[in-house]
Amino acid sequence: MPEVTIKYEKPETLKILKGLAEYLDFKVSSSATKKEISLDDILVPNDKNADLSKLNKVFTGKDLDAKKLREQLWRKTK
């Protein structure tokens, strides 16, 4: 199978390429010297014009506490 090397600067480019790979039937792989990048590890820059007030109704009345969430979700397994 032929191979192509794509160099990119923005981390979201990898996310887009992996999404396209599913539809266009090609594989995205990293070089043997680099660690595999999870899509969960890619940070997408925030849109400064986004209206986050619409999220208030999603979280209002849920009795959410950041400290409790961290304690529950970030437990270290031994």
mmCIF file of the N, C-alpha and C atoms, coordinates in Angstrom:
data_MODEL
# 
_entry.id   MODEL 
# 
loop_
_atom_site.group_PDB 
_atom_site.id 
_atom_site.type_symbol 
_atom_site.label_atom_id 
_atom_site.label_alt_id 
_atom_site.label_comp_id 
_atom_site.label_asym_id 
_atom_site.label_entity_id 
_atom_site.label_seq_id 
_atom_site.pdbx_PDB_ins_code 
_atom_site.Cartn_x 
_atom_site.Cartn_y 
_atom_site.Cartn_z 
_atom_site.occupancy 
_atom_site.B_iso_or_equiv 
_atom_site.pdbx_formal_charge 
_atom_site.auth_seq_id 
_atom_site.auth_comp_id 
_atom_site.auth_asym_id 
_atom_site.auth_atom_id 
_atom_site.pdbx_PDB_model_num 
ATOM 1   N N  . MET A 1 1  ? 0.837   -1.173 0.000  1.00 0.00 ? 1  MET A N  1 
ATOM 2   C CA . MET A 1 1  ? 0.000   0.000  0.000  1.00 0.00 ? 1  MET A CA 1 
ATOM 3   C C  . MET A 1 1  ? 0.887   1.242  0.000  1.00 0.00 ? 1  MET A C  1 
ATOM 4   N N  . PRO A 1 2  ? 0.604   2.223  -0.832 1.00 0.00 ? 2  PRO A N  1 
ATOM 5   C CA . PRO A 1 2  ? 1.394   3.457  -0.849 1.00 0.00 ? 2  PRO A CA 1 
ATOM 6   C C  . PRO A 1 2  ? 1.224   4.235  0.457  1.00 0.00 ? 2  PRO A C  1 
ATOM 7   N N  . GLU A 1 3  ? 2.254   4.999  0.818  1.00 0.00 ? 3  GLU A N  1 
ATOM 8   C CA . GLU A 1 3  ? 2.207   5.795  2.040  1.00 0.00 ? 3  GLU A CA 1 
ATOM 9   C C  . GLU A 1 3  ? 2.422   7.261  1.716  1.00 0.00 ? 3  GLU A C  1 
ATOM 10  N N  . VAL A 1 4  ? 1.796   8.103  2.521  1.00 0.00 ? 4  VAL A N  1 
ATOM 11  C CA . VAL A 1 4  ? 1.918   9.547  2.382  1.00 0.00 ? 4  VAL A CA 1 
ATOM 12  C C  . VAL A 1 4  ? 2.225   10.115 3.754  1.00 0.00 ? 4  VAL A C  1 
ATOM 13  N N  . THR A 1 5  ? 3.133   11.068 3.827  1.00 0.00 ? 5  THR A N  1 
ATOM 14  C CA . THR A 1 5  ? 3.432   11.749 5.077  1.00 0.00 ? 5  THR A CA 1 
ATOM 15  C C  . THR A 1 5  ? 2.814   13.133 5.024  1.00 0.00 ? 5  THR A C  1 
ATOM 16  N N  . ILE A 1 6  ? 2.035   13.454 6.048  1.00 0.00 ? 6  ILE A N  1 
ATOM 17  C CA . ILE A 1 6  ? 1.401   14.769 6.125  1.00 0.00 ? 6  ILE A CA 1 
ATOM 18  C C  . ILE A 1 6  ? 1.948   15.472 7.359  1.00 0.00 ? 6  ILE A C  1 
ATOM 19  N N  . LYS A 1 7  ? 2.472   16.664 7.155  1.00 0.00 ? 7  LYS A N  1 
ATOM 20  C CA . LYS A 1 7  ? 2.954   17.470 8.272  1.00 0.00 ? 7  LYS A CA 1 
ATOM 21  C C  . LYS A 1 7  ? 1.929   18.566 8.522  1.00 0.00 ? 7  LYS A C  1 
ATOM 22  N N  . TYR A 1 8  ? 1.599   18.773 9.793  1.00 0.00 ? 8  TYR A N  1 
ATOM 23  C CA . TYR A 1 8  ? 0.587   19.769 10.138 1.00 0.00 ? 8  TYR A CA 1 
ATOM 24  C C  . TYR A 1 8  ? 1.004   20.498 11.399 1.00 0.00 ? 8  TYR A C  1 
ATOM 25  N N  . GLU A 1 9  ? 0.441   21.684 11.586 1.00 0.00 ? 9  GLU A N  1 
ATOM 26  C CA . GLU A 1 9  ? 0.765   22.486 12.757 1.00 0.00 ? 9  GLU A CA 1 
ATOM 27  C C  . GLU A 1 9  ? -0.347  22.446 13.798 1.00 0.00 ? 9  GLU A C  1 
ATOM 28  N N  . LYS A 1 10 ? -1.584  22.464 13.361 1.00 0.00 ? 10 LYS A N  1 
ATOM 29  C CA . LYS A 1 10 ? -2.710  22.518 14.291 1.00 0.00 ? 10 LYS A CA 1 
ATOM 30  C C  . LYS A 1 10 ? -3.112  21.112 14.723 1.00 0.00 ? 10 LYS A C  1 
ATOM 31  N N  . PRO A 1 11 ? -3.286  20.878 16.022 1.00 0.00 ? 11 PRO A N  1 
ATOM 32  C CA . PRO A 1 11 ? -3.648  19.543 16.513 1.00 0.00 ? 11 PRO A CA 1 
ATOM 33  C C  . PRO A 1 11 ? -4.998  19.056 15.992 1.00 0.00 ? 11 PRO A C  1 
ATOM 34  N N  . GLU A 1 12 ? -5.932  19.974 15.702 1.00 0.00 ? 12 GLU A N  1 
ATOM 35  C CA . GLU A 1 12 ? -7.237  19.542 15.219 1.00 0.00 ? 12 GLU A CA 1 
ATOM 36  C C  . GLU A 1 12 ? -7.155  18.930 13.816 1.00 0.00 ? 12 GLU A C  1 
ATOM 37  N N  . THR A 1 13 ? -6.066  19.172 13.112 1.00 0.00 ? 13 THR A N  1 
ATOM 38  C CA . THR A 1 13 ? -5.889  18.569 11.793 1.00 0.00 ? 13 THR A CA 1 
ATOM 39  C C  . THR A 1 13 ? -5.850  17.050 11.896 1.00 0.00 ? 13 THR A C  1 
ATOM 40  N N  . LEU A 1 14 ? -5.180  16.530 12.905 1.00 0.00 ? 14 LEU A N  1 
ATOM 41  C CA . LEU A 1 14 ? -5.128  15.092 13.108 1.00 0.00 ? 14 LEU A CA 1 
ATOM 42  C C  . LEU A 1 14 ? -6.517  14.539 13.383 1.00 0.00 ? 14 LEU A C  1 
ATOM 43  N N  . LYS A 1 15 ? -7.292  15.243 14.169 1.00 0.00 ? 15 LYS A N  1 
ATOM 44  C CA . LYS A 1 15 ? -8.657  14.827 14.474 1.00 0.00 ? 15 LYS A CA 1 
ATOM 45  C C  . LYS A 1 15 ? -9.487  14.744 13.183 1.00 0.00 ? 15 LYS A C  1 
ATOM 46  N N  . ILE A 1 16 ? -9.341  15.719 12.327 1.00 0.00 ? 16 ILE A N  1 
ATOM 47  C CA . ILE A 1 16 ? -10.073 15.741 11.057 1.00 0.00 ? 16 ILE A CA 1 
ATOM 48  C C  . ILE A 1 16 ? -9.616  14.601 10.162 1.00 0.00 ? 16 ILE A C  1 
ATOM 49  N N  . LEU A 1 17 ? -8.310  14.378 10.089 1.00 0.00 ? 17 LEU A N  1 
ATOM 50  C CA . LEU A 1 17 ? -7.787  13.294 9.256  1.00 0.00 ? 17 LEU A CA 1 
ATOM 51  C C  . LEU A 1 17 ? -8.292  11.931 9.724  1.00 0.00 ? 17 LEU A C  1 
ATOM 52  N N  . LYS A 1 18 ? -8.332  11.725 11.033 1.00 0.00 ? 18 LYS A N  1 
ATOM 53  C CA . LYS A 1 18 ? -8.823  10.448 11.552 1.00 0.00 ? 18 LYS A CA 1 
ATOM 54  C C  . LYS A 1 18 ? -10.308 10.268 11.246 1.00 0.00 ? 18 LYS A C  1 
ATOM 55  N N  . GLY A 1 19 ? -11.066 11.359 11.281 1.00 0.00 ? 19 GLY A N  1 
ATOM 56  C CA . GLY A 1 19 ? -12.480 11.290 10.922 1.00 0.00 ? 19 GLY A CA 1 
ATOM 57  C C  . GLY A 1 19 ? -12.663 10.947 9.454  1.00 0.00 ? 19 GLY A C  1 
ATOM 58  N N  . LEU A 1 20 ? -11.861 11.561 8.605  1.00 0.00 ? 20 LEU A N  1 
ATOM 59  C CA . LEU A 1 20 ? -11.926 11.272 7.172  1.00 0.00 ? 20 LEU A CA 1 
ATOM 60  C C  . LEU A 1 20 ? -11.495 9.845  6.858  1.00 0.00 ? 20 LEU A C  1 
ATOM 61  N N  . ALA A 1 21 ? -10.574 9.316  7.637  1.00 0.00 ? 21 ALA A N  1 
ATOM 62  C CA . ALA A 1 21 ? -10.059 7.967  7.404  1.00 0.00 ? 21 ALA A CA 1 
ATOM 63  C C  . ALA A 1 21 ? -11.170 6.938  7.469  1.00 0.00 ? 21 ALA A C  1 
ATOM 64  N N  . GLU A 1 22 ? -12.144 7.156  8.346  1.00 0.00 ? 22 GLU A N  1 
ATOM 65  C CA . GLU A 1 22 ? -13.256 6.219  8.456  1.00 0.00 ? 22 GLU A CA 1 
ATOM 66  C C  . GLU A 1 22 ? -14.088 6.189  7.174  1.00 0.00 ? 22 GLU A C  1 
ATOM 67  N N  . TYR A 1 23 ? -14.303 7.354  6.595  1.00 0.00 ? 23 TYR A N  1 
ATOM 68  C CA . TYR A 1 23 ? -15.169 7.450  5.419  1.00 0.00 ? 23 TYR A CA 1 
ATOM 69  C C  . TYR A 1 23 ? -14.443 7.124  4.111  1.00 0.00 ? 23 TYR A C  1 
ATOM 70  N N  . LEU A 1 24 ? -13.160 7.437  4.049  1.00 0.00 ? 24 LEU A N  1 
ATOM 71  C CA . LEU A 1 24 ? -12.417 7.252  2.802  1.00 0.00 ? 24 LEU A CA 1 
ATOM 72  C C  . LEU A 1 24 ? -11.557 5.994  2.800  1.00 0.00 ? 24 LEU A C  1 
ATOM 73  N N  . ASP A 1 25 ? -11.669 5.200  3.844  1.00 0.00 ? 25 ASP A N  1 
ATOM 74  C CA . ASP A 1 25 ? -10.992 3.906  3.933  1.00 0.00 ? 25 ASP A CA 1 
ATOM 75  C C  . ASP A 1 25 ? -9.474  4.016  3.805  1.00 0.00 ? 25 ASP A C  1 
ATOM 76  N N  . PHE A 1 26 ? -8.865  4.819  4.659  1.00 0.00 ? 26 PHE A N  1 
ATOM 77  C CA . PHE A 1 26 ? -7.410  4.847  4.761  1.00 0.00 ? 26 PHE A CA 1 
ATOM 78  C C  . PHE A 1 26 ? -7.030  4.857  6.228  1.00 0.00 ? 26 PHE A C  1 
ATOM 79  N N  . LYS A 1 27 ? -5.763  4.568  6.512  1.00 0.00 ? 27 LYS A N  1 
ATOM 80  C CA . LYS A 1 27 ? -5.294  4.481  7.889  1.00 0.00 ? 27 LYS A CA 1 
ATOM 81  C C  . LYS A 1 27 ? -4.446  5.695  8.235  1.00 0.00 ? 27 LYS A C  1 
ATOM 82  N N  . VAL A 1 28 ? -4.590  6.146  9.470  1.00 0.00 ? 28 VAL A N  1 
ATOM 83  C CA . VAL A 1 28 ? -3.754  7.216  10.000 1.00 0.00 ? 28 VAL A CA 1 
ATOM 84  C C  . VAL A 1 28 ? -2.892  6.587  11.082 1.00 0.00 ? 28 VAL A C  1 
ATOM 85  N N  . SER A 1 29 ? -1.583  6.688  10.919 1.00 0.00 ? 29 SER A N  1 
ATOM 86  C CA . SER A 1 29 ? -0.685  6.120  11.926 1.00 0.00 ? 29 SER A CA 1 
ATOM 87  C C  . SER A 1 29 ? 0.451   7.094  12.177 1.00 0.00 ? 29 SER A C  1 
ATOM 88  N N  . SER A 1 30 ? 1.021   6.975  13.365 1.00 0.00 ? 30 SER A N  1 
ATOM 89  C CA . SER A 1 30 ? 2.150   7.823  13.705 1.00 0.00 ? 30 SER A CA 1 
ATOM 90  C C  . SER A 1 30 ? 3.436   7.047  13.452 1.00 0.00 ? 30 SER A C  1 
ATOM 91  N N  . SER A 1 31 ? 4.540   7.764  13.432 1.00 0.00 ? 31 SER A N  1 
ATOM 92  C CA . SER A 1 31 ? 5.818   7.093  13.221 1.00 0.00 ? 31 SER A CA 1 
ATOM 93  C C  . SER A 1 31 ? 6.158   6.240  14.440 1.00 0.00 ? 31 SER A C  1 
ATOM 94  N N  . ALA A 1 32 ? 7.057   5.317  14.302 1.00 0.00 ? 32 ALA A N  1 
ATOM 95  C CA . ALA A 1 32 ? 7.409   4.387  15.386 1.00 0.00 ? 32 ALA A CA 1 
ATOM 96  C C  . ALA A 1 32 ? 8.053   5.107  16.566 1.00 0.00 ? 32 ALA A C  1 
ATOM 97  N N  . THR A 1 33 ? 8.635   6.275  16.324 1.00 0.00 ? 33 THR A N  1 
ATOM 98  C CA . THR A 1 33 ? 9.313   6.979  17.412 1.00 0.00 ? 33 THR A CA 1 
ATOM 99  C C  . THR A 1 33 ? 8.358   7.865  18.211 1.00 0.00 ? 33 THR A C  1 
ATOM 100 N N  . LYS A 1 34 ? 7.182   8.133  17.686 1.00 0.00 ? 34 LYS A N  1 
ATOM 101 C CA . LYS A 1 34 ? 6.244   9.015  18.366 1.00 0.00 ? 34 LYS A CA 1 
ATOM 102 C C  . LYS A 1 34 ? 5.161   8.225  19.070 1.00 0.00 ? 34 LYS A C  1 
ATOM 103 N N  . LYS A 1 35 ? 4.683   8.763  20.162 1.00 0.00 ? 35 LYS A N  1 
ATOM 104 C CA . LYS A 1 35 ? 3.615   8.148  20.938 1.00 0.00 ? 35 LYS A CA 1 
ATOM 105 C C  . LYS A 1 35 ? 2.290   8.335  20.193 1.00 0.00 ? 35 LYS A C  1 
ATOM 106 N N  . GLU A 1 36 ? 1.433   7.325  20.236 1.00 0.00 ? 36 GLU A N  1 
ATOM 107 C CA . GLU A 1 36 ? 0.111   7.408  19.623 1.00 0.00 ? 36 GLU A CA 1 
ATOM 108 C C  . GLU A 1 36 ? -0.695  8.501  20.329 1.00 0.00 ? 36 GLU A C  1 
ATOM 109 N N  . ILE A 1 37 ? -1.321  9.367  19.567 1.00 0.00 ? 37 ILE A N  1 
ATOM 110 C CA . ILE A 1 37 ? -2.090  10.462 20.129 1.00 0.00 ? 37 ILE A CA 1 
ATOM 111 C C  . ILE A 1 37 ? -3.563  10.077 20.152 1.00 0.00 ? 37 ILE A C  1 
ATOM 112 N N  . SER A 1 38 ? -4.156  10.162 21.309 1.00 0.00 ? 38 SER A N  1 
ATOM 113 C CA . SER A 1 38 ? -5.577  9.879  21.462 1.00 0.00 ? 38 SER A CA 1 
ATOM 114 C C  . SER A 1 38 ? -6.360  11.123 21.081 1.00 0.00 ? 38 SER A C  1 
ATOM 115 N N  . LEU A 1 39 ? -7.519  10.936 20.488 1.00 0.00 ? 39 LEU A N  1 
ATOM 116 C CA . LEU A 1 39 ? -8.344  12.083 20.133 1.00 0.00 ? 39 LEU A CA 1 
ATOM 117 C C  . LEU A 1 39 ? -8.787  12.848 21.372 1.00 0.00 ? 39 LEU A C  1 
ATOM 118 N N  . ASP A 1 40 ? -8.849  12.163 22.503 1.00 0.00 ? 40 ASP A N  1 
ATOM 119 C CA . ASP A 1 40 ? -9.239  12.816 23.740 1.00 0.00 ? 40 ASP A CA 1 
ATOM 120 C C  . ASP A 1 40 ? -8.166  13.774 24.239 1.00 0.00 ? 40 ASP A C  1 
ATOM 121 N N  . ASP A 1 41 ? -6.945  13.611 23.781 1.00 0.00 ? 41 ASP A N  1 
ATOM 122 C CA . ASP A 1 41 ? -5.843  14.445 24.243 1.00 0.00 ? 41 ASP A CA 1 
ATOM 123 C C  . ASP A 1 41 ? -5.663  15.713 23.413 1.00 0.00 ? 41 ASP A C  1 
ATOM 124 N N  . ILE A 1 42 ? -6.404  15.823 22.340 1.00 0.00 ? 42 ILE A N  1 
ATOM 125 C CA . ILE A 1 42 ? -6.244  16.972 21.452 1.00 0.00 ? 42 ILE A CA 1 
ATOM 126 C C  . ILE A 1 42 ? -7.104  18.128 21.965 1.00 0.00 ? 42 ILE A C  1 
ATOM 127 N N  . LEU A 1 43 ? -6.486  19.266 22.133 1.00 0.00 ? 43 LEU A N  1 
ATOM 128 C CA . LEU A 1 43 ? -7.213  20.448 22.572 1.00 0.00 ? 43 LEU A CA 1 
ATOM 129 C C  . LEU A 1 43 ? -7.595  21.282 21.365 1.00 0.00 ? 43 LEU A C  1 
ATOM 130 N N  . VAL A 1 44 ? -8.845  21.684 21.316 1.00 0.00 ? 44 VAL A N  1 
ATOM 131 C CA . VAL A 1 44 ? -9.324  22.535 20.239 1.00 0.00 ? 44 VAL A CA 1 
ATOM 132 C C  . VAL A 1 44 ? -9.482  23.937 20.808 1.00 0.00 ? 44 VAL A C  1 
ATOM 133 N N  . PRO A 1 45 ? -8.924  24.933 20.136 1.00 0.00 ? 45 PRO A N  1 
ATOM 134 C CA . PRO A 1 45 ? -9.019  26.296 20.657 1.00 0.00 ? 45 PRO A CA 1 
ATOM 135 C C  . PRO A 1 45 ? -10.478 26.722 20.837 1.00 0.00 ? 45 PRO A C  1 
ATOM 136 N N  . ASN A 1 46 ? -10.724 27.511 21.882 1.00 0.00 ? 46 ASN A N  1 
ATOM 137 C CA . ASN A 1 46 ? -12.064 27.988 22.189 1.00 0.00 ? 46 ASN A CA 1 
ATOM 138 C C  . ASN A 1 46 ? -12.497 29.072 21.210 1.00 0.00 ? 46 ASN A C  1 
ATOM 139 N N  . ASP A 1 47 ? -13.773 29.038 20.836 1.00 0.00 ? 47 ASP A N  1 
ATOM 140 C CA . ASP A 1 47 ? -14.343 30.094 20.020 1.00 0.00 ? 47 ASP A CA 1 
ATOM 141 C C  . ASP A 1 47 ? -14.736 31.226 20.966 1.00 0.00 ? 47 ASP A C  1 
ATOM 142 N N  . LYS A 1 48 ? -14.065 32.340 20.878 1.00 0.00 ? 48 LYS A N  1 
ATOM 143 C CA . LYS A 1 48 ? -14.308 33.436 21.809 1.00 0.00 ? 48 LYS A CA 1 
ATOM 144 C C  . LYS A 1 48 ? -15.691 34.047 21.636 1.00 0.00 ? 48 LYS A C  1 
ATOM 145 N N  . ASN A 1 49 ? -16.364 33.786 20.517 1.00 0.00 ? 49 ASN A N  1 
ATOM 146 C CA . ASN A 1 49 ? -17.693 34.319 20.281 1.00 0.00 ? 49 ASN A CA 1 
ATOM 147 C C  . ASN A 1 49 ? -18.789 33.361 20.730 1.00 0.00 ? 49 ASN A C  1 
ATOM 148 N N  . ALA A 1 50 ? -18.436 32.205 21.254 1.00 0.00 ? 50 ALA A N  1 
ATOM 149 C CA . ALA A 1 50 ? -19.418 31.207 21.657 1.00 0.00 ? 50 ALA A CA 1 
ATOM 150 C C  . ALA A 1 50 ? -20.231 31.723 22.848 1.00 0.00 ? 50 ALA A C  1 
ATOM 151 N N  . ASP A 1 51 ? -21.539 31.454 22.820 1.00 0.00 ? 51 ASP A N  1 
ATOM 152 C CA . ASP A 1 51 ? -22.430 31.865 23.901 1.00 0.00 ? 51 ASP A CA 1 
ATOM 153 C C  . ASP A 1 51 ? -22.587 30.696 24.869 1.00 0.00 ? 51 ASP A C  1 
ATOM 154 N N  . LEU A 1 52 ? -21.799 30.709 25.934 1.00 0.00 ? 52 LEU A N  1 
ATOM 155 C CA . LEU A 1 52 ? -21.805 29.613 26.893 1.00 0.00 ? 52 LEU A CA 1 
ATOM 156 C C  . LEU A 1 52 ? -22.965 29.701 27.875 1.00 0.00 ? 52 LEU A C  1 
ATOM 157 N N  . SER A 1 53 ? -23.700 30.791 27.857 1.00 0.00 ? 53 SER A N  1 
ATOM 158 C CA . SER A 1 53 ? -24.836 30.924 28.767 1.00 0.00 ? 53 SER A CA 1 
ATOM 159 C C  . SER A 1 53 ? -25.916 29.886 28.457 1.00 0.00 ? 53 SER A C  1 
ATOM 160 N N  . LYS A 1 54 ? -25.936 29.369 27.248 1.00 0.00 ? 54 LYS A N  1 
ATOM 161 C CA . LYS A 1 54 ? -26.911 28.341 26.876 1.00 0.00 ? 54 LYS A CA 1 
ATOM 162 C C  . LYS A 1 54 ? -26.656 27.032 27.625 1.00 0.00 ? 54 LYS A C  1 
ATOM 163 N N  . LEU A 1 55 ? -25.442 26.859 28.143 1.00 0.00 ? 55 LEU A N  1 
ATOM 164 C CA . LEU A 1 55 ? -25.124 25.653 28.902 1.00 0.00 ? 55 LEU A CA 1 
ATOM 165 C C  . LEU A 1 55 ? -25.646 25.704 30.336 1.00 0.00 ? 55 LEU A C  1 
ATOM 166 N N  . ASN A 1 56 ? -26.058 26.873 30.786 1.00 0.00 ? 56 ASN A N  1 
ATOM 167 C CA . ASN A 1 56 ? -26.533 27.006 32.168 1.00 0.00 ? 56 ASN A CA 1 
ATOM 168 C C  . ASN A 1 56 ? -27.674 26.041 32.465 1.00 0.00 ? 56 ASN A C  1 
ATOM 169 N N  . LYS A 1 57 ? -28.632 25.919 31.555 1.00 0.00 ? 57 LYS A N  1 
ATOM 170 C CA . LYS A 1 57 ? -29.781 25.045 31.812 1.00 0.00 ? 57 LYS A CA 1 
ATOM 171 C C  . LYS A 1 57 ? -29.385 23.572 31.853 1.00 0.00 ? 57 LYS A C  1 
ATOM 172 N N  . VAL A 1 58 ? -28.270 23.215 31.240 1.00 0.00 ? 58 VAL A N  1 
ATOM 173 C CA . VAL A 1 58 ? -27.804 21.829 31.277 1.00 0.00 ? 58 VAL A CA 1 
ATOM 174 C C  . VAL A 1 58 ? -27.297 21.475 32.675 1.00 0.00 ? 58 VAL A C  1 
ATOM 175 N N  . PHE A 1 59 ? -26.622 22.407 33.318 1.00 0.00 ? 59 PHE A N  1 
ATOM 176 C CA . PHE A 1 59 ? -25.983 22.124 34.603 1.00 0.00 ? 59 PHE A CA 1 
ATOM 177 C C  . PHE A 1 59 ? -26.756 22.655 35.815 1.00 0.00 ? 59 PHE A C  1 
ATOM 178 N N  . THR A 1 60 ? -27.736 23.523 35.605 1.00 0.00 ? 60 THR A N  1 
ATOM 179 C CA . THR A 1 60 ? -28.484 24.107 36.718 1.00 0.00 ? 60 THR A CA 1 
ATOM 180 C C  . THR A 1 60 ? -29.362 23.050 37.395 1.00 0.00 ? 60 THR A C  1 
ATOM 181 N N  . GLY A 1 61 ? -29.327 23.043 38.718 1.00 0.00 ? 61 GLY A N  1 
ATOM 182 C CA . GLY A 1 61 ? -30.174 22.137 39.492 1.00 0.00 ? 61 GLY A CA 1 
ATOM 183 C C  . GLY A 1 61 ? -29.659 20.711 39.552 1.00 0.00 ? 61 GLY A C  1 
ATOM 184 N N  . LYS A 1 62 ? -28.456 20.457 39.126 1.00 0.00 ? 62 LYS A N  1 
ATOM 185 C CA . LYS A 1 62 ? -27.891 19.100 39.121 1.00 0.00 ? 62 LYS A CA 1 
ATOM 186 C C  . LYS A 1 62 ? -27.070 18.818 40.371 1.00 0.00 ? 62 LYS A C  1 
ATOM 187 N N  . ASP A 1 63 ? -26.954 19.798 41.266 1.00 0.00 ? 63 ASP A N  1 
ATOM 188 C CA . ASP A 1 63 ? -26.171 19.667 42.489 1.00 0.00 ? 63 ASP A CA 1 
ATOM 189 C C  . ASP A 1 63 ? -24.753 19.176 42.174 1.00 0.00 ? 63 ASP A C  1 
ATOM 190 N N  . LEU A 1 64 ? -24.115 19.835 41.209 1.00 0.00 ? 64 LEU A N  1 
ATOM 191 C CA . LEU A 1 64 ? -22.752 19.480 40.812 1.00 0.00 ? 64 LEU A CA 1 
ATOM 192 C C  . LEU A 1 64 ? -21.755 20.312 41.606 1.00 0.00 ? 64 LEU A C  1 
ATOM 193 N N  . ASP A 1 65 ? -20.727 19.662 42.064 1.00 0.00 ? 65 ASP A N  1 
ATOM 194 C CA . ASP A 1 65 ? -19.662 20.318 42.793 1.00 0.00 ? 65 ASP A CA 1 
ATOM 195 C C  . ASP A 1 65 ? -18.340 19.871 42.175 1.00 0.00 ? 65 ASP A C  1 
ATOM 196 N N  . ALA A 1 66 ? -17.523 20.819 41.746 1.00 0.00 ? 66 ALA A N  1 
ATOM 197 C CA . ALA A 1 66 ? -16.274 20.488 41.057 1.00 0.00 ? 66 ALA A CA 1 
ATOM 198 C C  . ALA A 1 66 ? -15.375 19.619 41.923 1.00 0.00 ? 66 ALA A C  1 
ATOM 199 N N  . LYS A 1 67 ? -15.312 19.911 43.215 1.00 0.00 ? 67 LYS A N  1 
ATOM 200 C CA . LYS A 1 67 ? -14.452 19.134 44.103 1.00 0.00 ? 67 LYS A CA 1 
ATOM 201 C C  . LYS A 1 67 ? -14.924 17.684 44.190 1.00 0.00 ? 67 LYS A C  1 
ATOM 202 N N  . LYS A 1 68 ? -16.241 17.486 44.334 1.00 0.00 ? 68 LYS A N  1 
ATOM 203 C CA . LYS A 1 68 ? -16.785 16.123 44.409 1.00 0.00 ? 68 LYS A CA 1 
ATOM 204 C C  . LYS A 1 68 ? -16.559 15.369 43.099 1.00 0.00 ? 68 LYS A C  1 
ATOM 205 N N  . LEU A 1 69 ? -16.747 16.058 41.979 1.00 0.00 ? 69 LEU A N  1 
ATOM 206 C CA . LEU A 1 69 ? -16.532 15.408 40.681 1.00 0.00 ? 69 LEU A CA 1 
ATOM 207 C C  . LEU A 1 69 ? -15.087 14.960 40.522 1.00 0.00 ? 69 LEU A C  1 
ATOM 208 N N  . ARG A 1 70 ? -14.144 15.817 40.912 1.00 0.00 ? 70 ARG A N  1 
ATOM 209 C CA . ARG A 1 70 ? -12.734 15.445 40.807 1.00 0.00 ? 70 ARG A CA 1 
ATOM 210 C C  . ARG A 1 70 ? -12.417 14.247 41.688 1.00 0.00 ? 70 ARG A C  1 
ATOM 211 N N  . GLU A 1 71 ? -12.950 14.249 42.900 1.00 0.00 ? 71 GLU A N  1 
ATOM 212 C CA . GLU A 1 71 ? -12.687 13.134 43.813 1.00 0.00 ? 71 GLU A CA 1 
ATOM 213 C C  . GLU A 1 71 ? -13.248 11.828 43.270 1.00 0.00 ? 71 GLU A C  1 
ATOM 214 N N  . GLN A 1 72 ? -14.427 11.883 42.665 1.00 0.00 ? 72 GLN A N  1 
ATOM 215 C CA . GLN A 1 72 ? -15.066 10.675 42.136 1.00 0.00 ? 72 GLN A CA 1 
ATOM 216 C C  . GLN A 1 72 ? -14.391 10.177 40.861 1.00 0.00 ? 72 GLN A C  1 
ATOM 217 N N  . LEU A 1 73 ? -14.056 11.104 39.975 1.00 0.00 ? 73 LEU A N  1 
ATOM 218 C CA . LEU A 1 73 ? -13.580 10.719 38.649 1.00 0.00 ? 73 LEU A CA 1 
ATOM 219 C C  . LEU A 1 73 ? -12.070 10.579 38.553 1.00 0.00 ? 73 LEU A C  1 
ATOM 220 N N  . TRP A 1 74 ? -11.330 11.194 39.436 1.00 0.00 ? 74 TRP A N  1 
ATOM 221 C CA . TRP A 1 74 ? -9.879  11.158 39.335 1.00 0.00 ? 74 TRP A CA 1 
ATOM 222 C C  . TRP A 1 74 ? -9.245  10.253 40.381 1.00 0.00 ? 74 TRP A C  1 
ATOM 223 N N  . ARG A 1 75 ? -9.959  9.267  40.831 1.00 0.00 ? 75 ARG A N  1 
ATOM 224 C CA . ARG A 1 75 ? -9.392  8.334  41.807 1.00 0.00 ? 75 ARG A CA 1 
ATOM 225 C C  . ARG A 1 75 ? -8.275  7.548  41.176 1.00 0.00 ? 75 ARG A C  1 
ATOM 226 N N  . LYS A 1 76 ? -7.196  7.420  41.887 1.00 0.00 ? 76 LYS A N  1 
ATOM 227 C CA . LYS A 1 76 ? -6.065  6.639  41.391 1.00 0.00 ? 76 LYS A CA 1 
ATOM 228 C C  . LYS A 1 76 ? -6.297  5.161  41.740 1.00 0.00 ? 76 LYS A C  1 
ATOM 229 N N  . THR A 1 77 ? -6.151  4.325  40.753 1.00 0.00 ? 77 THR A N  1 
ATOM 230 C CA . THR A 1 77 ? -6.287  2.901  40.994 1.00 0.00 ? 77 THR A CA 1 
ATOM 231 C C  . THR A 1 77 ? -4.919  2.322  41.319 1.00 0.00 ? 77 THR A C  1 
ATOM 232 N N  . LYS A 1 78 ? -4.890  1.414  42.263 1.00 0.00 ? 78 LYS A N  1 
ATOM 233 C CA . LYS A 1 78 ? -3.612  0.832  42.685 1.00 0.00 ? 78 LYS A CA 1 
ATOM 234 C C  . LYS A 1 78 ? -3.436  -0.525 42.086 1.00 0.00 ? 78 LYS A C  1 
# 
